[in-house]
Amino acid sequence: MKINGIQFLLNASWMTAAIFVPLLAKEFGASTAEVGIIVMVYGLTYFLASHIFGRASDIYGRRVIIISGLFLSMLAFFIQIFAYDVLSLIVVRGLAGFALGIVPAALITYAYERKKPLGEFSSYGSLGWAFGNLITIIAAYKNIIIAGSLLFGFFGVFMAEDTSFYKLLFLIASFLLLIAFLLSFKLQKSKETRVNVPFFPAKLIKKNLSVYLSFFIRNLGAWAVWAIFPIYLSLMGASLFIIGVVYIVNSGAQVIIMRVIDKHVERLGCEKFIAIGLSLSVVVFVLYGLIGQYDIGYHMFFPVQLLLAASYSCLYVGSLVSLTSKNIERATSIGGLNAVMGLSSVAGPLLGGAIAELLGYSSLMYAAAFLGMIGLLSNYILRRK
């Protein structure tokens, strides 16, 4: 349960701190393009850390990387409370992305080497997302001082009447990482498979290119959307509370779907789940565009979020199973997947900000659907080479 608890807390902290960053940037006077840059910087530093420390985990071991990364993440997330304008927000989000990127590859590999079913393990991450969403809903719906006191009395030391909603979320995220850091010392020291891996593992990348490339292209479109999604919802009349609920439907459904996938992935094959995930992603982004284009109402996002949960669960669990079962350099291969996720979150927000600025939000959703189709096609072609 310790490893599952860390996975839960890590993802809860990420979601708590990240979900309303675009709206905070808008309050600082950022343009839509600048919002994209803020999200991009986070993704860039996450990408760098994922590659560097995924490889380091294969060389030096999982436990030391997990403990160090959680400590640095706790500090980096706390520092976010000092952001006061667009530039400072870019800096603190960059630090947060790098620190958080240290942990996931080592954590997933640690779980795999202890025979944890990856779908079940990943579902604790989705449960963490749901909990992070719940925190934002409570903080948005209730008076933030009362919410902070009830949820985490620890923050009474920091709370003042001028404490912002966003600062509260950063404090809570840091506190969750503190708990994860303390919990990480209880991880067992045991023999681990250590592998010498080149700094640029070209053969490993080529071997897993069908997974990496399709995931990157799909997530390029997804991150283009996520960079402005809270703004998109708010323009359709959704309150902070409703935005939090929209997100929690997705993450909550993933908890169930990932566990179901766990029971069938070996029998049906990880490639089928990857293809299903890519296909459903196309459907989701088309529906996003239609809802906005025809002003159907933000309530229609709720059922679409269930499809989103299924699409990501199939794609992510299928990709994890493929990488861990086919490569001895497990942490490096998973670090590669996390790096791909980070890289897509670098280019995606820039793309999303530009398209939304020039063509509008609905056009951005259709562009994301098109990228999902390209990802599906690339996966099909590369698997048959």
C-alpha angles and dihedrals in degrees: 000000000000093000091045090049092053091048089051095048094043093055094040090056092048094051094043092055100037110044098078100031091106090055091047088052089052090053088054088055099258120161120230089260091052090051086056091051092052092053090042094056091052090052094047094054091043089052093052094047093046093057097041098046098035087061091042089055091057090050104038104022138265105262099059091049092049094050095045093046094050092050093051091044091054091054095043094050091049091052089060090078088073095063109120105163141014095278095049090047089055090052098048093044089051091053091047092051094051094047094047092046090064095070117046102069093049091044095051092046091048089054094047093050089054091055096252112160103247095218092054092044091049090049089065087059090054089046087054090052089051091050091048089051090049090054091053091048092053092045091049096044100043132045103285094227092053091044092051093048095047096045100037118013086184089078093060085090091061101034121107131164091261094051107130127228090244095050089053091054092050090050093050091048091052091049092052089053090050089058091048091049092053091046092052092069087069093061109117121253106229143146112292133191104253120192133183106235127185115244089246106035098199095168092051092050092049092048092054099032094119090060097040098045097045091046091049096050093046092046091046087066093039094054090046085060099040092053091067102018097108089050090048090053094045091052088056090056101265116148124219087262093053092046089055091050092051090055095045092055089060098046094040092053091049090062090064099036095051091054091050091050089052090065095053108029096091093047097045098032131246092255092065092052091049090053092047091050093051093047094050090049090062091053092048096053093045089054091048089056094047093050091055098038094054095033091233093163136264091264088076090067091072098072091039089056088063089058089047090053091052093047096051094041092054094045097044100042091042090052094047093050091048094051099043095045097046103040133060089199088070101160092045092049092048089044085055090055091048089047089053089051090050093046092051089051088055098053097028099065091047090051092044094048092049096047093045091049095048106030107016136253099287091054088054091056092053090048089054090051090052091052089051089056091050089050091052092049093048091051091051094049098044094048089058096051 
